[in-house]
Each structure stands twice: as C-alpha cells, then as structure tokens.
Amino acid sequence: MADVAEQIRGLVGPYVAAVGVERDDVEVLGGGNLRRVVVDADHPIGLDRITDLSRGISRLIENDDPFPGSYTLEVTSPGLERKLRRPEHFRK
C-alpha cells in the first residue's frame, strides 16, 4: 500500500502545487479501497475548491491508471483531528 501512496504523491504533487495548494498527506486505507489525499493552504480551502481539486486529481489518476480495480478517491483538508506526522504539521 505504501507503493500506491507514493505513486499518488508523485502524480498529484506537481498538480496541487501548480494550483496553489500543498499536498499535506496521502493515505491508502480500507484494505486499499480508499485513497485519501489531504491538501492544505495558507488560506482556508472551501468546499468548491475541494471539489475542483478532487476532479483534477481524479483525472490525473484516471489518465495514468496505475491502480487495478475500483477504489474511492477522497480529497480533503486537514481538520482538528489531523495526524501530526511531519515537522511541518507541528509548525502549523
């Protein structure tokens, strides 16, 4: 599953940077059936922005098609329950 998360990181990193947000985290959960991409920015990210990002990330993944079978893509921003994994998380 770590390989899948790394593939997603590589695919979406340049895209989210180009649209002015930060790829905060990528998780593969639910036995591999859920791909969660967490994005963050210096300003609040609203639902419309998450929707646009979700569509863009979905297109990227579908075009590259690195994952066999079906899965659910979840694009979200970190909330109060954010997992603190990297030094940047603690600084924020």
MMTF fields as JSON, N, C-alpha, C and O atoms, coordinates in Angstrom:
{
  "mmtfVersion": "1.0.0",
  "mmtfProducer": "UNKNOWN",
  "numBonds": 367,
  "numAtoms": 368,
  "numGroups": 92,
  "numChains": 1,
  "numModels": 1,
  "chainsPerModel": [1],
  "groupsPerChain": [92],
  "chainIdList": ["A"],
  "bondAtomList": [4, 2, 8, 6, 12, 10, 16, 14, 20, 18, 24, 22, 28, 26, 32, 30, 36, 34, 40, 38, 44, 42, 48, 46, 52, 50, 56, 54, 60, 58, 64, 62, 68, 66, 72, 70, 76, 74, 80, 78, 84, 82, 88, 86, 92, 90, 96, 94, 100, 98, 104, 102, 108, 106, 112, 110, 116, 114, 120, 118, 124, 122, 128, 126, 132, 130, 136, 134, 140, 138, 144, 142, 148, 146, 152, 150, 156, 154, 160, 158, 164, 162, 168, 166, 172, 170, 176, 174, 180, 178, 184, 182, 188, 186, 192, 190, 196, 194, 200, 198, 204, 202, 208, 206, 212, 210, 216, 214, 220, 218, 224, 222, 228, 226, 232, 230, 236, 234, 240, 238, 244, 242, 248, 246, 252, 250, 256, 254, 260, 258, 264, 262, 268, 266, 272, 270, 276, 274, 280, 278, 284, 282, 288, 286, 292, 290, 296, 294, 300, 298, 304, 302, 308, 306, 312, 310, 316, 314, 320, 318, 324, 322, 328, 326, 332, 330, 336, 334, 340, 338, 344, 342, 348, 346, 352, 350, 356, 354, 360, 358, 364, 362],
  "bondOrderList": [1, 1, 1, 1, 1, 1, 1, 1, 1, 1, 1, 1, 1, 1, 1, 1, 1, 1, 1, 1, 1, 1, 1, 1, 1, 1, 1, 1, 1, 1, 1, 1, 1, 1, 1, 1, 1, 1, 1, 1, 1, 1, 1, 1, 1, 1, 1, 1, 1, 1, 1, 1, 1, 1, 1, 1, 1, 1, 1, 1, 1, 1, 1, 1, 1, 1, 1, 1, 1, 1, 1, 1, 1, 1, 1, 1, 1, 1, 1, 1, 1, 1, 1, 1, 1, 1, 1, 1, 1, 1, 1],
  "groupList": [{"groupName": "MET", "atomNameList": ["N", "CA", "C", "O"], "elementList": ["N", "C", "C", "O"], "formalChargeList": [0, 0, 0, 0], "bondAtomList": [1, 0, 2, 1, 3, 2], "bondOrderList": [1, 1, 2], "singleLetterCode": "M", "chemCompType": "L-PEPTIDE LINKING"}, {"groupName": "ALA", "atomNameList": ["N", "CA", "C", "O"], "elementList": ["N", "C", "C", "O"], "formalChargeList": [0, 0, 0, 0], "bondAtomList": [1, 0, 2, 1, 3, 2], "bondOrderList": [1, 1, 2], "singleLetterCode": "A", "chemCompType": "L-PEPTIDE LINKING"}, {"groupName": "ASP", "atomNameList": ["N", "CA", "C", "O"], "elementList": ["N", "C", "C", "O"], "formalChargeList": [0, 0, 0, 0], "bondAtomList": [1, 0, 2, 1, 3, 2], "bondOrderList": [1, 1, 2], "singleLetterCode": "D", "chemCompType": "L-PEPTIDE LINKING"}, {"groupName": "VAL", "atomNameList": ["N", "CA", "C", "O"], "elementList": ["N", "C", "C", "O"], "formalChargeList": [0, 0, 0, 0], "bondAtomList": [1, 0, 2, 1, 3, 2], "bondOrderList": [1, 1, 2], "singleLetterCode": "V", "chemCompType": "L-PEPTIDE LINKING"}, {"groupName": "GLU", "atomNameList": ["N", "CA", "C", "O"], "elementList": ["N", "C", "C", "O"], "formalChargeList": [0, 0, 0, 0], "bondAtomList": [1, 0, 2, 1, 3, 2], "bondOrderList": [1, 1, 2], "singleLetterCode": "E", "chemCompType": "L-PEPTIDE LINKING"}, {"groupName": "GLN", "atomNameList": ["N", "CA", "C", "O"], "elementList": ["N", "C", "C", "O"], "formalChargeList": [0, 0, 0, 0], "bondAtomList": [1, 0, 2, 1, 3, 2], "bondOrderList": [1, 1, 2], "singleLetterCode": "Q", "chemCompType": "L-PEPTIDE LINKING"}, {"groupName": "ILE", "atomNameList": ["N", "CA", "C", "O"], "elementList": ["N", "C", "C", "O"], "formalChargeList": [0, 0, 0, 0], "bondAtomList": [1, 0, 2, 1, 3, 2], "bondOrderList": [1, 1, 2], "singleLetterCode": "I", "chemCompType": "L-PEPTIDE LINKING"}, {"groupName": "ARG", "atomNameList": ["N", "CA", "C", "O"], "elementList": ["N", "C", "C", "O"], "formalChargeList": [0, 0, 0, 0], "bondAtomList": [1, 0, 2, 1, 3, 2], "bondOrderList": [1, 1, 2], "singleLetterCode": "R", "chemCompType": "L-PEPTIDE LINKING"}, {"groupName": "GLY", "atomNameList": ["N", "CA", "C", "O"], "elementList": ["N", "C", "C", "O"], "formalChargeList": [0, 0, 0, 0], "bondAtomList": [1, 0, 2, 1, 3, 2], "bondOrderList": [1, 1, 2], "singleLetterCode": "G", "chemCompType": "PEPTIDE LINKING"}, {"groupName": "LEU", "atomNameList": ["N", "CA", "C", "O"], "elementList": ["N", "C", "C", "O"], "formalChargeList": [0, 0, 0, 0], "bondAtomList": [1, 0, 2, 1, 3, 2], "bondOrderList": [1, 1, 2], "singleLetterCode": "L", "chemCompType": "L-PEPTIDE LINKING"}, {"groupName": "PRO", "atomNameList": ["N", "CA", "C", "O"], "elementList": ["N", "C", "C", "O"], "formalChargeList": [0, 0, 0, 0], "bondAtomList": [1, 0, 2, 1, 3, 2], "bondOrderList": [1, 1, 2], "singleLetterCode": "P", "chemCompType": "L-PEPTIDE LINKING"}, {"groupName": "TYR", "atomNameList": ["N", "CA", "C", "O"], "elementList": ["N", "C", "C", "O"], "formalChargeList": [0, 0, 0, 0], "bondAtomList": [1, 0, 2, 1, 3, 2], "bondOrderList": [1, 1, 2], "singleLetterCode": "Y", "chemCompType": "L-PEPTIDE LINKING"}, {"groupName": "ASN", "atomNameList": ["N", "CA", "C", "O"], "elementList": ["N", "C", "C", "O"], "formalChargeList": [0, 0, 0, 0], "bondAtomList": [1, 0, 2, 1, 3, 2], "bondOrderList": [1, 1, 2], "singleLetterCode": "N", "chemCompType": "L-PEPTIDE LINKING"}, {"groupName": "HIS", "atomNameList": ["N", "CA", "C", "O"], "elementList": ["N", "C", "C", "O"], "formalChargeList": [0, 0, 0, 0], "bondAtomList": [1, 0, 2, 1, 3, 2], "bondOrderList": [1, 1, 2], "singleLetterCode": "H", "chemCompType": "L-PEPTIDE LINKING"}, {"groupName": "THR", "atomNameList": ["N", "CA", "C", "O"], "elementList": ["N", "C", "C", "O"], "formalChargeList": [0, 0, 0, 0], "bondAtomList": [1, 0, 2, 1, 3, 2], "bondOrderList": [1, 1, 2], "singleLetterCode": "T", "chemCompType": "L-PEPTIDE LINKING"}, {"groupName": "SER", "atomNameList": ["N", "CA", "C", "O"], "elementList": ["N", "C", "C", "O"], "formalChargeList": [0, 0, 0, 0], "bondAtomList": [1, 0, 2, 1, 3, 2], "bondOrderList": [1, 1, 2], "singleLetterCode": "S", "chemCompType": "L-PEPTIDE LINKING"}, {"groupName": "PHE", "atomNameList": ["N", "CA", "C", "O"], "elementList": ["N", "C", "C", "O"], "formalChargeList": [0, 0, 0, 0], "bondAtomList": [1, 0, 2, 1, 3, 2], "bondOrderList": [1, 1, 2], "singleLetterCode": "F", "chemCompType": "L-PEPTIDE LINKING"}, {"groupName": "LYS", "atomNameList": ["N", "CA", "C", "O"], "elementList": ["N", "C", "C", "O"], "formalChargeList": [0, 0, 0, 0], "bondAtomList": [1, 0, 2, 1, 3, 2], "bondOrderList": [1, 1, 2], "singleLetterCode": "K", "chemCompType": "L-PEPTIDE LINKING"}],
  "groupTypeList": [0, 1, 2, 3, 1, 4, 5, 6, 7, 8, 9, 3, 8, 10, 11, 3, 1, 1, 3, 8, 3, 4, 7, 2, 2, 3, 4, 3, 9, 8, 8, 8, 12, 9, 7, 7, 3, 3, 3, 2, 1, 2, 13, 10, 6, 8, 9, 2, 7, 6, 14, 2, 9, 15, 7, 8, 6, 15, 7, 9, 6, 4, 12, 2, 2, 10, 16, 10, 8, 15, 11, 14, 9, 4, 3, 14, 15, 10, 8, 9, 4, 7, 17, 9, 7, 7, 10, 4, 13, 16, 7, 17],
  "groupIdList": [1, 2, 3, 4, 5, 6, 7, 8, 9, 10, 11, 12, 13, 14, 15, 16, 17, 18, 19, 20, 21, 22, 23, 24, 25, 26, 27, 28, 29, 30, 31, 32, 33, 34, 35, 36, 37, 38, 39, 40, 41, 42, 43, 44, 45, 46, 47, 48, 49, 50, 51, 52, 53, 54, 55, 56, 57, 58, 59, 60, 61, 62, 63, 64, 65, 66, 67, 68, 69, 70, 71, 72, 73, 74, 75, 76, 77, 78, 79, 80, 81, 82, 83, 84, 85, 86, 87, 88, 89, 90, 91, 92],
  "secStructList": [7, 2, 2, 2, 2, 2, 2, 2, 2, 2, 2, 2, 2, 2, 2, 2, 2, 2, 6, 6, 7, 3, 3, 3, 3, 3, 3, 3, 3, 4, 4, 4, 6, 3, 3, 3, 3, 3, 3, 3, 7, 1, 1, 7, 7, 7, 2, 2, 2, 2, 2, 2, 2, 2, 2, 2, 2, 2, 2, 2, 2, 2, 2, 2, 7, 7, 1, 7, 1, 7, 7, 3, 3, 3, 3, 3, 7, 7, 7, 6, 6, 7, 7, 7, 7, 1, 2, 2, 2, 2, 2, 7],
  "xCoordList": [0.813, 0.0, 0.853, 0.455, 2.048, 2.94, 3.316, 3.467, 3.468, 3.794, 2.677, 2.948, 1.43, 0.288, 0.289, 0.076, 0.526, 0.574, 1.697, 1.521, 2.838, 3.956, 3.614, 3.961, 2.941, 2.52, 1.576, 1.699, 0.645, -0.305, 0.436, 0.172, 1.349, 2.132, 2.828, 2.8, 3.445, 4.156, 3.237, 3.592, 2.057, 1.103, 0.502, 0.403, 0.107, -0.663, 0.189, -0.271, 1.425, 2.273, 2.42, 2.133, 2.862, 3.02, 1.696, 1.659, 0.624, -0.685, -1.144, -1.501, -1.14, -1.643, -0.738, -1.219, 0.57, 1.48, 1.165, 1.215, 0.843, 0.537, -0.746, -0.89, -1.674, -2.936, -2.906, -3.927, -1.736, -1.56, -1.934, -2.216, -1.94, -2.171, -1.035, -0.218, -0.998, 0.057, -0.531, -1.59, 0.174, -0.221, 0.282, 1.484, -0.644, -0.292, -0.015, 0.918, -0.818, -0.659, -1.397, -2.317, -0.993, -1.687, -1.785, -0.792, -2.989, -3.204, -3.946, -4.795, -3.613, -4.342, -4.939, -4.217, -6.261, -6.969, -7.978, -8.152, -8.62, -9.7, -9.248, -9.944, -8.09, -7.593, -7.167, -7.061, -6.924, -6.503, -7.63, -7.389, -8.858, -10.005, -10.263, -11.042, -9.622, -9.809, -8.467, -7.5, -8.421, -7.237, -7.59, -8.439, -6.947, -7.249, -6.081, -4.938, -6.386, -5.398, -5.785, -6.881, -4.896, -5.141, -4.375, -3.163, -5.085, -4.472, -4.634, -5.575, -3.704, -3.734, -3.235, -2.622, -3.499, -3.042, -2.924, -3.365, -2.329, -2.196, -3.54, -3.702, -4.481, -5.822, -6.824, -6.508, -8.006, -8.996, -9.34, -9.461, -9.492, -9.873, -11.353, -11.745, -12.148, -13.592, -14.011, -13.206, -15.272, -15.822, -15.718, -15.432, -15.943, -15.832, -14.414, -14.214, -13.448, -12.042, -11.714, -11.02, -12.21, -12.003, -12.63, -12.042, -13.806, -14.483, -13.645, -13.472, -13.124, -12.275, -11.007, -10.602, -10.394, -9.183, -9.481, -8.698, -10.6, -10.988, -11.144, -10.693, -11.776, -11.952, -10.604, -10.358, -9.733, -8.418, -7.57, -6.935, -7.557, -6.777, -7.334, -6.578, -8.645, -9.276, -8.87, -8.557, -8.873, -8.458, -7.006, -6.672, -6.149, -4.74, -4.584, -3.866, -5.262, -5.155, -5.757, -5.193, -6.894, -7.537, -6.685, -6.614, -6.039, -5.19, -3.984, -3.596, -3.388, -2.22, -2.638, -1.924, -3.795, -4.411, -3.439, -3.289, -2.777, -1.791, -2.375, -1.647, -3.681, -4.264, -5.325, -6.329, -5.115, -6.153, -7.346, -7.188, -8.515, -9.708, -10.312, -9.836, -11.363, -12.069, -11.585, -11.067, -11.769, -11.381, -12.166, -12.786, -12.13, -12.76, -11.661, -10.735, -11.774, -10.838, -11.496, -12.619, -10.796, -11.285, -10.25, -9.085, -10.682, -9.811, -10.373, -11.559, -9.526, -9.992, -8.915, -7.773, -9.29, -8.31, -8.188, -9.11, -7.053, -6.871, -7.806, -8.057, -8.299, -9.175, -8.502, -7.286, -9.287, -8.756, -8.145, -7.259, -8.626, -8.152, -6.95, -6.623, -6.285, -5.163, -4.088, -3.757, -3.559, -2.447, -1.169, -0.89, -0.399, 0.848, 1.977, 2.411, 2.448, 3.443, 4.779, 5.828, 4.743, 5.961, 6.17, 5.219, 7.382, 7.649, 6.753, 6.387, 6.389, 5.513, 4.148, 3.543, 3.675, 2.381, 2.43, 1.478, 3.514, 3.643, 3.763, 3.241, 4.444, 4.592, 3.265, 3.043, 2.387, 1.085, 0.215, -0.922],
  "yCoordList": [-1.202, 0.0, 1.262, 2.307, 1.135, 2.295, 2.679, 3.863, 1.686, 1.983, 2.773, 3.699, 2.422, 3.143, 4.582, 5.509, 4.776, 6.126, 6.931, 8.113, 6.307, 7.0, 7.376, 8.467, 6.49, 6.789, 7.988, 8.875, 8.004, 9.118, 10.408, 11.447, 10.354, 11.546, 12.112, 13.318, 11.236, 11.667, 12.243, 13.204, 11.662, 12.143, 13.495, 14.384, 13.645, 14.845, 16.003, 17.145, 15.731, 16.795, 17.991, 19.115, 17.78, 18.919, 19.626, 20.849, 18.861, 19.461, 20.388, 21.537, 19.907, 20.756, 21.961, 23.041, 21.789, 22.936, 23.98, 25.181, 23.524, 24.441, 25.234, 26.35, 24.662, 25.376, 26.088, 26.601, 26.118, 26.942, 26.332, 27.053, 24.992, 24.334, 23.352, 23.083, 22.835, 21.922, 20.524, 20.358, 19.529, 18.145, 17.841, 17.697, 17.746, 17.569, 16.113, 15.814, 15.214, 13.807, 12.96, 13.436, 11.717, 10.722, 9.461, 8.992, 8.915, 7.674, 6.684, 7.061, 5.421, 4.331, 3.514, 2.937, 3.469, 2.844, 1.814, 1.622, 1.174, 0.237, -0.919, -1.306, -1.471, -2.582, -2.154, -2.986, -0.87, -0.357, 0.224, 0.733, 0.162, 0.636, 2.137, 2.698, 2.788, 4.224, 4.918, 4.606, 5.857, 6.695, 8.089, 8.751, 8.547, 9.856, 10.809, 10.521, 11.939, 12.979, 14.176, 14.719, 14.578, 15.71, 16.903, 16.831, 18.005, 19.224, 20.344, 20.352, 21.288, 22.41, 23.653, 23.56, 24.802, 26.076, 27.081, 26.825, 28.222, 29.278, 29.934, 30.579, 29.77, 30.328, 29.172, 28.058, 29.41, 28.324, 27.768, 28.514, 26.467, 25.804, 25.449, 24.623, 26.071, 25.846, 24.607, 23.976, 24.276, 23.082, 23.151, 22.141, 24.322, 24.451, 24.146, 23.503, 24.607, 24.359, 22.87, 22.308, 22.237, 20.795, 20.031, 19.072, 20.445, 19.797, 19.906, 18.919, 21.094, 21.288, 20.438, 19.81, 20.428, 19.628, 18.143, 17.417, 17.7, 16.296, 15.898, 14.829, 16.751, 16.46, 16.397, 15.495, 17.36, 17.383, 16.185, 15.573, 15.851, 14.7, 13.405, 12.513, 13.309, 12.122, 11.946, 10.835, 13.034, 12.957, 12.508, 11.691, 13.042, 12.64, 11.141, 10.457, 10.651, 9.237, 8.377, 7.341, 8.795, 8.017, 7.997, 6.971, 9.111, 9.157, 8.255, 7.588, 8.225, 7.383, 5.935, 5.0, 5.761, 4.468, 3.454, 2.345, 3.836, 2.929, 1.866, 0.99, 1.929, 1.041, 0.144, 0.635, -1.158, -2.06, -2.097, -1.912, -2.334, -2.467, -1.126, -0.069, -1.196, 0.023, 0.515, -0.252, 1.799, 2.426, 3.722, 4.19, 4.287, 5.572, 6.595, 6.365, 7.727, 8.828, 9.847, 10.286, 10.216, 11.242, 12.361, 12.128, 13.572, 14.739, 15.594, 15.924, 15.952, 16.652, 17.611, 17.568, 18.463, 19.319, 18.838, 18.22, 19.122, 18.63, 19.352, 20.55, 18.635, 19.23, 19.249, 19.095, 19.435, 19.476, 18.144, 18.098, 17.073, 15.728, 15.304, 14.118, 16.252, 15.971, 15.138, 15.376, 14.174, 13.373, 14.164, 14.603, 14.347, 15.097, 14.117, 13.377, 14.121, 13.139, 13.766, 13.14, 15.005, 15.657, 16.965, 17.508, 17.472, 18.739, 19.883, 20.735, 19.918, 20.994, 20.963, 22.009, 19.778, 19.665, 20.34, 21.015, 20.168, 20.768, 22.283, 23.002, 22.771, 24.225, 24.901, 26.026, 24.243, 24.844, 24.874, 25.342],
  "zCoordList": [0.0, 0.0, 0.0, -0.515, 0.596, 0.609, -0.821, -1.123, -1.707, -3.095, -3.759, -4.524, -3.48, -4.039, -3.539, -4.321, -2.252, -1.694, -2.344, -2.642, -2.564, -3.211, -4.642, -5.095, -5.357, -6.726, -6.745, -7.589, -5.816, -5.753, -5.416, -6.021, -4.469, -4.12, -5.356, -5.599, -6.124, -7.327, -8.382, -9.063, -8.521, -9.521, -9.157, -10.003, -7.912, -7.55, -7.048, -7.042, -6.624, -6.087, -7.009, -6.599, -8.249, -9.154, -9.466, -9.596, -9.583, -9.882, -8.766, -9.025, -7.537, -6.449, -6.233, -5.89, -6.431, -6.306, -7.376, -7.11, -8.58, -9.68, -9.441, -9.94, -8.682, -8.416, -7.068, -6.609, -6.434, -5.243, -3.914, -2.957, -3.838, -2.553, -2.296, -3.176, -1.102, -0.678, -0.485, 0.121, -1.009, -0.734, 0.669, 0.892, 1.606, 3.002, 3.344, 4.088, 2.806, 3.132, 2.108, 1.442, 1.987, 1.163, 1.998, 2.554, 2.082, 2.83, 1.949, 1.141, 2.116, 1.472, 2.6, 3.412, 2.648, 3.77, 3.271, 2.068, 4.201, 3.874, 3.009, 2.07, 3.317, 2.517, 1.122, 0.221, 0.938, -0.363, -1.186, -2.28, -0.689, -1.456, -1.326, -2.097, -0.365, -0.162, -0.334, 0.36, -1.261, -1.448, -0.971, -1.568, 0.103, 0.678, 0.41, 0.763, -0.216, -0.476, 0.386, 0.247, 1.265, 2.165, 1.62, 1.418, 1.381, 0.863, 1.876, 2.67, 1.835, 2.775, 2.055, 0.991, 2.631, 2.078, 3.207, 4.327, 2.909, 3.905, 4.209, 5.244, 3.32, 3.487, 3.578, 3.16, 4.108, 4.194, 2.806, 1.834, 2.739, 1.49, 1.602, 2.427, 0.78, 0.822, 0.052, -0.632, 0.175, -0.464, -1.989, -2.632, -2.571, -4.026, -4.495, -5.525, -3.737, -4.088, -3.953, -4.799, -2.895, -2.714, -3.881, -4.381, -4.311, -5.433, -6.699, -7.415, -6.981, -8.161, -8.077, -9.055, -6.911, -6.715, -6.893, -7.505, -6.363, -6.483, -7.948, -8.359, -8.721, -10.158, -10.867, -11.667, -10.57, -11.208, -10.831, -11.69, -9.561, -9.1, -9.674, -10.058, -9.731, -10.309, -11.768, -12.197, -12.531, -13.945, -14.063, -14.921, -13.204, -13.236, -13.003, -13.731, -11.988, -11.654, -12.757, -13.11, -13.307, -14.371, -15.632, -16.308, -15.961, -17.156, -17.019, -17.978, -15.846, -15.611, -15.35, -15.711, -14.723, -14.418, -13.802, -14.316, -12.699, -12.111, -11.188, -10.722, -10.915, -9.906, -10.523, -11.039, -10.474, -10.979, -10.015, -8.809, -10.554, -9.719, -9.349, -9.763, -8.566, -8.175, -6.812, -6.0, -6.589, -5.327, -5.193, -6.148, -4.012, -3.746, -3.514, -2.735, -4.2, -4.005, -3.089, -3.339, -2.036, -1.111, -1.073, -0.754, -1.4, -1.297, -0.184, -0.183, 0.762, 1.953, 2.439, 1.983, 3.357, 4.025, 5.47, 6.002, 6.098, 7.461, 8.421, 8.282, 9.363, 10.37, 11.724, 11.833, 12.727, 14.084, 14.511, 15.365, 13.91, 14.261, 13.429, 13.383, 12.77, 11.877, 12.576, 13.738, 11.859, 12.362, 12.142, 11.026, 13.194, 13.107, 12.82, 13.703, 11.569, 11.144, 10.774, 10.929, 10.284, 9.813, 10.568, 11.128, 10.593, 11.298, 10.844, 11.654, 9.552, 9.046, 9.739, 9.975, 10.057, 10.741, 12.099, 12.492, 12.807, 14.132, 14.037, 14.889, 13.011, 12.844, 12.574, 13.022, 11.855, 11.532, 12.762, 12.702]
}
